[in-house]
């Protein structure tokens, strides 16, 4: 699994905190973690194609969540970045075994393939139960300043504390 | 995940059927599925390094299971071929966030990393519960001739049916 999954998940959590209707540029999203903006932009475009993000053009353009964060699962993000194929891809080598049948669908009937598929399903089920909103809420509970600080950095809006000192 | 996992799992099941103490050459194991012998040999060597197979040198040399098939899990084989790293590798990008701490172990503390880790554990647990012996027995129940036919092909010993016709 590439680094893009980590970048995409963190960026989605961060975007779940920014005001609705306010897009964030890939440059700002990348700068937050000192990531290469061009490569992060590719991951964000993949999230757009998967319907997880919406891209907004224009001078105040950028990216924003395309739907509520409690309707975006971690699995949605992982599959958008990594593709929808299972980690284990049955090559159907039983076709070439002495008793193999060319017309058989060994991805379905082979017991090794079934075992790997079953494990993949448990993994996907686990990730489908976790949402971007759920992770964001857990972070807020543990790090009460995280949300405000992130919004301040991503949108350029001063946090309350900083505003008071001026 | 590479094709090596599929090849290795099938080869382990096949070796669970061959007589104890009788090694099978990588050429025969590869020929069974018309696989490239040199590349299969690399996978088999990885299984030897992991203590799953034992290699036997000499004219009747080759590979055999290094322990009972009910003590070799599917996870053992997968990790031997693919390496022991999690599919998701936390790059710790929170270190570079505005409030990031260089000394923090974000692979442990980051909630995104924890979510991915938890899913990995469910996947590994599932695969650790399945053994080569369990798969072999399921195949035997469903395809009663599979074991005998495989042994015949891999060891050159004629099956009962073929012997009768001579």
Contacts between the chains, C-beta under 8 A, distances in Angstrom:
chain1	res1	chain2	res2	distance
A	1	B	87	4.7
A	1	B	88	5.1
A	1	B	89	7.2
A	3	B	89	7.8
A	3	B	91	5.3
A	5	B	88	6.3
A	5	B	116	7.7
A	6	B	88	7.3
A	6	B	90	6.6
A	6	B	91	5.5
A	6	B	93	6.1
A	6	B	112	6.9
A	6	B	113	7.9
A	7	B	93	6.7
A	9	B	112	4.8
A	10	B	93	6.2
A	10	B	94	7.6
A	10	B	112	6.2
A	13	B	112	7.2
A	32	B	97	6.1
A	32	B	98	7.2
A	33	B	93	4.3
A	33	B	94	7.5
A	33	B	96	4.9
A	33	B	97	5.6
A	34	B	96	4.2
A	35	B	93	6.8
A	35	B	96	7.8
A	74	B	112	8.0
A	74	B	115	5.8
A	74	B	116	7.6
A	74	B	119	7.9
A	87	B	1	4.7
A	87	B	87	6.6
A	88	B	1	5.1
A	88	B	5	6.3
A	88	B	6	7.3
A	89	B	1	7.1
A	89	B	3	7.8
A	90	B	6	6.6
A	91	B	3	5.3
A	91	B	6	5.4
A	93	B	6	6.1
A	93	B	7	6.7
A	93	B	10	6.2
A	93	B	33	4.2
A	93	B	35	6.8
A	94	B	10	7.6
A	94	B	33	7.5
A	96	B	33	4.9
A	96	B	34	4.2
A	96	B	35	7.8
A	97	B	32	6.1
A	97	B	33	5.7
A	98	B	32	7.2
A	98	B	149	6.4
A	98	B	153	5.5
A	99	B	145	7.5
A	99	B	146	7.5
A	99	B	149	6.0
A	111	B	135	5.3
A	111	B	138	5.0
A	111	B	139	5.6
A	111	B	142	7.5
A	112	B	6	6.9
A	112	B	9	4.8
A	112	B	10	6.2
A	112	B	13	7.2
A	112	B	74	7.9
A	112	B	135	6.2
A	113	B	6	7.9
A	115	B	74	5.8
A	115	B	127	7.4
A	115	B	130	5.0
A	115	B	135	6.4
A	116	B	5	7.7
A	116	B	74	7.6
A	116	B	127	7.8
A	118	B	126	6.5
A	119	B	74	7.9
A	119	B	123	5.1
A	119	B	126	4.1
A	119	B	127	4.9
A	120	B	123	7.4
A	122	B	122	5.0
A	122	B	123	6.2
A	122	B	126	4.9
A	123	B	119	5.1
A	123	B	120	7.4
A	123	B	122	6.1
A	123	B	123	4.1
A	123	B	126	8.0
A	126	B	118	6.5
A	126	B	119	4.1
A	126	B	122	4.9
A	127	B	115	7.4
A	127	B	116	7.8
A	127	B	119	4.9
A	130	B	115	5.0
A	135	B	111	5.3
A	135	B	112	6.2
A	135	B	115	6.4
A	138	B	111	5.1
A	139	B	111	5.6
A	142	B	111	7.5
A	145	B	99	7.5
A	146	B	99	7.5
A	149	B	98	6.4
A	149	B	99	6.0
A	153	B	98	5.5
